Amino acid sequence: MELTEKKLSGELKYSGVIVSVTLDQVELCDGEKTLREVVHHPGGVGVLPLDTDGNCYMVRQYRYPVGAPVLEIPAGKIDHHDDHLATAVRELSEETGFTADEYIDLGCCYTSPGYTDEIIHVYLARGLHRGKSHLDEGEFLNVEKMPFEALFGMVMRNEIIDAKTVIAASKAKLWLQGQTGQK
Amino acid sequence: MELTEKKLSGELKYSGVIVSVTLDQVELCDGEKTLREVVHHPGGVGVLPLDTDGNCYMVRQYRYPVGAPVLEIPAGKIDHHDDHLATAVRELSEETGFTADEYIDLGCCYTSPGYTDEIIHVYLARGLHRGKSHLDEGEFLNVEKMPFEALFGMVMRNEIIDAKTVIAASKAKLWLQGQTGQK
């Protein structure tokens, strides 16, 4: 049986600041009908900045949806006309002040494909140059420098649980192991 | 400056099948006011089932929000009264038919804490016993057996991009390396 679903009709249920929600009637692969609720999101990027001494630069900010400060890699939403890399360059600079010589593509992820179309692209930034951060209005965060190995330990001990940060740190660890010939 | 935001008032903007959306007025840490949009989700689990021959069992299903079939670890939403482990046991059985002797906790993740409270817990299931799958109505998926190393390769080549699957595979890889004494 072919795994597909066909849209029959759709309704915009909510149009908000970041997301919108649609509720579509769809035909399933067996011909039956059901409803599919979709949270539409513009997508985003995350950047793990790593310096030549093995330190990375994280941001801690209050995340209202989860009611707590969360330690994450610098990140942001894609603006209308920007591509992923341009967004990565912009967000790294805005939140930490850094520019980077090299952005290594660590891939992308669907955050939760059961109900949202959000995709986040993650990068490892190397060859860092210090500049001045310039946060958006209403954006408050602390930049925290830590050894990459400490970050990785926090991920493995479940002390860092932001998905894009877990993915970036895990993929960066495995990428760095590959660079040094470890298996 | 303390990183916190205080709710001043809230409005339910949408109440749906899986998610609801609220729009709250909040006070930022500098005393200014802004709006925070939150997508509320019940949370979920993902389970990576790994047999003694090094094979894992994945599910491929059409994900309407992203408009494509997606290869993922077996997973599902938390029901009203269930805890994470009970949900993991139930979803593994429903989608693949397997029961497992051991569920290793690989931690949890916020899928996108900038706009949703969704948390997904991931497990590595070992000591598998075959049974019969029993899908929910309207649920169509194919179970695909593959060597764990093949899955891991697909993650590293960005051929698998579901966040919980990337996180489970990366953490399982590093956990298995730890078991065999590799660094």
HADDOCK unambig.tbl for C-alpha pairs under 7 A between the chains (distance, minus, plus):
assign (segid A and resid 3 and name CA) (segid B and resid 61 and name CA) 6.32 0.50 0.50
assign (segid A and resid 3 and name CA) (segid B and resid 62 and name CA) 5.40 0.50 0.50
assign (segid A and resid 3 and name CA) (segid B and resid 69 and name CA) 6.51 0.50 0.50
assign (segid A and resid 4 and name CA) (segid B and resid 62 and name CA) 5.54 0.50 0.50
assign (segid A and resid 5 and name CA) (segid B and resid 64 and name CA) 6.73 0.50 0.50
assign (segid A and resid 14 and name CA) (segid B and resid 14 and name CA) 6.58 0.50 0.50
assign (segid A and resid 17 and name CA) (segid B and resid 37 and name CA) 6.96 0.50 0.50
assign (segid A and resid 37 and name CA) (segid B and resid 17 and name CA) 6.95 0.50 0.50
assign (segid A and resid 38 and name CA) (segid B and resid 65 and name CA) 5.58 0.50 0.50
assign (segid A and resid 61 and name CA) (segid B and resid 3 and name CA) 6.33 0.50 0.50
assign (segid A and resid 62 and name CA) (segid B and resid 3 and name CA) 5.40 0.50 0.50
assign (segid A and resid 62 and name CA) (segid B and resid 4 and name CA) 5.51 0.50 0.50
assign (segid A and resid 63 and name CA) (segid B and resid 113 and name CA) 6.13 0.50 0.50
assign (segid A and resid 63 and name CA) (segid B and resid 114 and name CA) 5.96 0.50 0.50
assign (segid A and resid 64 and name CA) (segid B and resid 5 and name CA) 6.70 0.50 0.50
assign (segid A and resid 65 and name CA) (segid B and resid 38 and name CA) 5.58 0.50 0.50
assign (segid A and resid 65 and name CA) (segid B and resid 113 and name CA) 6.16 0.50 0.50
assign (segid A and resid 65 and name CA) (segid B and resid 114 and name CA) 6.68 0.50 0.50
assign (segid A and resid 65 and name CA) (segid B and resid 115 and name CA) 5.84 0.50 0.50
assign (segid A and resid 65 and name CA) (segid B and resid 116 and name CA) 5.44 0.50 0.50
assign (segid A and resid 65 and name CA) (segid B and resid 117 and name CA) 5.10 0.50 0.50
assign (segid A and resid 66 and name CA) (segid B and resid 113 and name CA) 6.30 0.50 0.50
assign (segid A and resid 66 and name CA) (segid B and resid 117 and name CA) 5.04 0.50 0.50
assign (segid A and resid 69 and name CA) (segid B and resid 3 and name CA) 6.51 0.50 0.50
assign (segid A and resid 107 and name CA) (segid B and resid 158 and name CA) 5.44 0.50 0.50
assign (segid A and resid 108 and name CA) (segid B and resid 158 and name CA) 6.98 0.50 0.50
assign (segid A and resid 108 and name CA) (segid B and resid 161 and name CA) 6.12 0.50 0.50
assign (segid A and resid 109 and name CA) (segid B and resid 161 and name CA) 4.41 0.50 0.50
assign (segid A and resid 109 and name CA) (segid B and resid 162 and name CA) 5.46 0.50 0.50
assign (segid A and resid 109 and name CA) (segid B and resid 163 and name CA) 5.25 0.50 0.50
assign (segid A and resid 110 and name CA) (segid B and resid 161 and name CA) 5.91 0.50 0.50
assign (segid A and resid 110 and name CA) (segid B and resid 162 and name CA) 4.91 0.50 0.50
assign (segid A and resid 110 and name CA) (segid B and resid 163 and name CA) 5.65 0.50 0.50
assign (segid A and resid 111 and name CA) (segid B and resid 111 and name CA) 5.36 0.50 0.50
assign (segid A and resid 111 and name CA) (segid B and resid 112 and name CA) 6.72 0.50 0.50
assign (segid A and resid 111 and name CA) (segid B and resid 162 and name CA) 6.59 0.50 0.50
assign (segid A and resid 111 and name CA) (segid B and resid 163 and name CA) 5.21 0.50 0.50
assign (segid A and resid 112 and name CA) (segid B and resid 111 and name CA) 6.71 0.50 0.50
assign (segid A and resid 112 and name CA) (segid B and resid 163 and name CA) 6.95 0.50 0.50
assign (segid A and resid 113 and name CA) (segid B and resid 63 and name CA) 6.14 0.50 0.50
assign (segid A and resid 113 and name CA) (segid B and resid 65 and name CA) 6.16 0.50 0.50
assign (segid A and resid 113 and name CA) (segid B and resid 66 and name CA) 6.29 0.50 0.50
assign (segid A and resid 114 and name CA) (segid B and resid 63 and name CA) 5.94 0.50 0.50
assign (segid A and resid 114 and name CA) (segid B and resid 65 and name CA) 6.67 0.50 0.50
assign (segid A and resid 115 and name CA) (segid B and resid 65 and name CA) 5.84 0.50 0.50
assign (segid A and resid 116 and name CA) (segid B and resid 65 and name CA) 5.45 0.50 0.50
assign (segid A and resid 117 and name CA) (segid B and resid 65 and name CA) 5.09 0.50 0.50
assign (segid A and resid 117 and name CA) (segid B and resid 66 and name CA) 5.04 0.50 0.50
assign (segid A and resid 158 and name CA) (segid B and resid 107 and name CA) 5.45 0.50 0.50
assign (segid A and resid 158 and name CA) (segid B and resid 108 and name CA) 6.98 0.50 0.50
assign (segid A and resid 161 and name CA) (segid B and resid 108 and name CA) 6.12 0.50 0.50
assign (segid A and resid 161 and name CA) (segid B and resid 109 and name CA) 4.42 0.50 0.50
assign (segid A and resid 161 and name CA) (segid B and resid 110 and name CA) 5.92 0.50 0.50
assign (segid A and resid 162 and name CA) (segid B and resid 109 and name CA) 5.45 0.50 0.50
assign (segid A and resid 162 and name CA) (segid B and resid 110 and name CA) 4.91 0.50 0.50
assign (segid A and resid 162 and name CA) (segid B and resid 111 and name CA) 6.61 0.50 0.50
assign (segid A and resid 163 and name CA) (segid B and resid 109 and name CA) 5.23 0.50 0.50
assign (segid A and resid 163 and name CA) (segid B and resid 110 and name CA) 5.65 0.50 0.50
assign (segid A and resid 163 and name CA) (segid B and resid 111 and name CA) 5.22 0.50 0.50
assign (segid A and resid 163 and name CA) (segid B and resid 112 and name CA) 6.98 0.50 0.50
assign (segid A and resid 163 and name CA) (segid B and resid 163 and name CA) 6.85 0.50 0.50
assign (segid A and resid 166 and name CA) (segid B and resid 167 and name CA) 6.82 0.50 0.50
assign (segid A and resid 167 and name CA) (segid B and resid 166 and name CA) 6.82 0.50 0.50
assign (segid A and resid 167 and name CA) (segid B and resid 167 and name CA) 5.97 0.50 0.50
assign (segid A and resid 170 and name CA) (segid B and resid 170 and name CA) 6.14 0.50 0.50
